Amino acid sequence: MSILRFVFLCALITFFSFFASAQNTVADSYGLIKRLIPARANSFRVELLAPGTGHDQFEIQNKNGKVILRGNNGVAVASAFYYYLTEYCHCQVTWNGTNLKLPAVLPVVVGKIRKQTPYEYRYYLNYCTFNYSMSWWDWSRWEKEIDWMALHGINMPLAITGEEYTWLQVYKEMGFTDDELRSFFTGPAYFSWFWMGNMDSWGGPLPMHWMQSHFDLQKKIISRERALGMKPVLPAFTGHVPAAFKTKFPNAKLKATNWKNGFADTYILDSEDPMFARIGKLFLQKQTELLGTDHLYSADTFNENEPPSDAPEYLSKLSARVYEGMHQADTAAVWIMQGWLFYSDRKFWKEPQTEALLKAVPDDKMIILDLATEIEPVWKRTSAFYGKPWIWNMLNNFGANTNLFGRMDVVAQAPAQAYNDAASGKMKGIGLTMEGIEQNPVLYELLTDNTWRNQPIDVKSWLANYVLNRYGKTNGDALKAWDILRKTVYAVPKEMYVRDGVESIIQARPTTDSTAHWARTSMNYNAADLLPAWQYMIKAAGALQQSDGYRFDLVDLTRQVLANYALPLQRKFVLAYRQKNIADFKKYSDEFIELIDDMDGLLATRKDFLLGTWIADARRCGITDNEKAIYEMNAKDLITLWGDKDCPLNEYACKQWSGLLGDFYKPRWQQYFAQITSDITGKKPLDKQAFESQIKTWEWNWVNTRKDYPAIAQGNSVIKAKQLYHKYWLKLNTIK
């Protein structure tokens, strides 16, 4: 064969490969459109743009009566689609309310809209999200999330579902038995901390059916993500091994480490041990065999656990060996590191330690996630991570708590400010790294709207468009309400360090104090300043009550106002108790219980706030009674005690959910009030220590008790919110 014919044949093969790939991209992109608007999908046509600068781009124009959506991949096409939906049709897709009521005649795009993102990477997810929000998701729910990701420009999602199945295969090939691994894997609500090396076993034993079914689910997830042009970030080895490792390999260099939250030691294999590189290579080889690879690997060394030495030389060698384990299996490997350790343990990670850890890996082989940049931009005190590419991320939510909270102005301005700052080094992207989703949708719409621009967002005009898209029409009262929300719950003064938003005293273990460790009640705003927003939102009901987004927002705002009211009520019954005023104590404690009932009834009107769906989804994952019981225990434990009855993380992941309020928080307070009543009336002095022991036992029994809760919303959200407004408005306005 002549050289000319060979070159021609290669070119022909390349052409047909590109053509086939392009056809698949068009089909997959159009599939997303059909899933969202099946009745109107034929009004759109998808075309593929040729690869350009490496930064995604899209175009929109009208042609022959159709809206033409062009992009260099599925994410770019989906972003073009969402841009058209939001900017021209005034629609919106969020977890908590969707508006896809397109105009009868689709708006015409004059000329051609063209956008190119300045950000090579748009990262999504935190290890914790996979449990605080996603523990019980099936393919139907994942499919919706992947569509949401594509619409919002995400192209680098963390993908760790089913990771435990791959580890099972690796360790069994190394000779570990089922019995030796039984105490290694956690229950399904605790994988995030198992994957990060914080715990073994808790919430297990893990059924084999779970491993197989979620490995199959992972294959669907990454297949769809790749089909839309995303590059999933898969896990890599960081040293966490089974406890049985010390018996099977007695000469291995192991370090027992403890997360200090009431869980047993875990074992970390020293990176100096030859087994470290071997296992890292075996894992990536097996994972690639099973799932393929996009060469992006997540690995977090010493997550909330300090290394045994702070010597820069030690830390440098450690990170070099972690990377080498990846490199041996995949020479194109890029290490994606969550920068949480630099935020959470700054006493250890000073400049010499941080620089040593990062500089040992080639700059083009590591990307750092500045995990909570909106709270504290770590890049500013690390010389932009000493030359590494890095991503600006909003964390915002811890524990998937349900409070209204966020830094709206920071999210609107800081990404572009950092991008345009000469000191920001290799800022290559933006991302979302919240611990939990399905709350505060405005924050996530705002952050992702940075994707296609490199200048700060004007929040006032953006918010007006957000309200129009969300509710389907402009409304003066709704705009006034949102202006107040922006200045209260969604504003944190620069001089105030607040990690996440206010919880309610209702969610704390019963106490005479005004706060609790994880159910914090301190606010970044004056509670009274939020009340006018509630009033305006109630006024808007007549015009907006048909909007799903409005109904969610009305319930959410009403919930927050009432949750805030619990604290002054609590202070009143505490004062009455201290003054031995029996009448006042009964009055205010009764009102407190009534408030919990009212909140429970309000939240029952929205599926977003039902304990029943969380429990039902958990049990649905099991195929035997024993599996269903394990999953129900996992589901109830994570959101209450978090661990055993003495776990110091109790209430970390607390929720204001119907069912949880009525069946968990309310009975706790009733038991407390009964004890105090006995004290006030002289029957029996309150023994705080004995009561705490009693309530911990009661909580543990609740976690392990089989019970169903309503999984379908009941009642009318607007009617219920109005009833509570009329009941509480005067009371709330008399608070001193």
QUICORHU-V635202 format. One line per field, one symbol per residue. ss: DSSP state (2 for helix, 1 for strand, 0 for the rest). psi: psi as a letter, one per 20 degrees, with the letter a starting at -180 (. if undefined). burial: 1 if it has 16 or more other C-alpha atoms within 10 Angstrom, else 0. Layout:
ss: ???
psi: ???
burial: ???
This chain:
ss: 0022222222222222222222222222222222220000222111110000000011111110011111100222222222222220000111001110000000000001111100001111000022220000002222222222222000011100002222222222200002222200000000222220000000000002222222222222222222200000111000011000222200000111100000000111100002222222222222222220000111000000000000022222222222222222200001111102222200000022222222200022211111000000022220222200111111000000000000022222222222200222001111110000000022222222000000000022222222222220000222222222222000000000000000002220000000000000000000222222222222202222000222222222222222222222222222222200022222222222222222222220002221222222222200002222222222222200000000000000000001022222222222222222222200000002222222222222222000000000000022222222222222220000
psi: pqhghggggghgggghggggggggggghghhgghhgmhijhiiqppqpqqpdiipqqrqprqpljqopoqriahggghhgghgggghhilrqorhmppoknqqgopqpopcpppqpqiohpnqpqqghhighhjhjqahghhghghgggghjjpjmqpnjpjhhgghggghhhijqrghhihjgprriijhghghjjhqqhpjaqpqhhggghhghghhgghggghhjjqnqorrrpjiprqhihhghmiiqnqppqpikkjqrqrppppihphhghgggggghggghhhiaqjjppppoplokpqriqjphgghghghhhgghhghhhoijpppoppkhhhghmihgmrghggggghiipqhjjppponhlhhgonhhhjkllkliqqrppqpggppjkqjqpqrmghghhhhghgghjphiicloirrrpkqhqalrlhhhhhggiiigkqjqqpohghghghggghgiiqppghhggghhgghiehkpoqhipopgrrpaqhhiqppqirjrrgimpjqqjrphhihghggghhghighhjiipghggghgggggggghhhhhghgghghgghghjkngghggghhghghhgggggghghiiphhkphhhggghghhiqirhgghgghgggghghiehgcaijpijpjgkqqnqpggghiggghghghghgghghghjjgpqpnhghgggghgggghhghjpppqqpjpqprpggggggghghhighghjjp.
burial: 0000000000000000000001001111110110000000000111111000000111111100001111111111111111111101111111011111010001000000001111111111111111111111100001100111111111111111111111110110000100011111111111111111111111111110011001101110110111111111111111111111110000011110111000111111111000111011111111110010111111111111011001010111111111111111110011111111111000011000111111111000111111111110111001011111111111111111111111111111111101100001111111111111101111110111111101011010001111111111011011111111111111110000001111111111111001110111111110110110111111111001101111111111111111111111110111011001000111011011101111111111111111111111111111000011111111111111111110011111111111111101111111011011101100000100000000110011011000001110100011011101100000010000
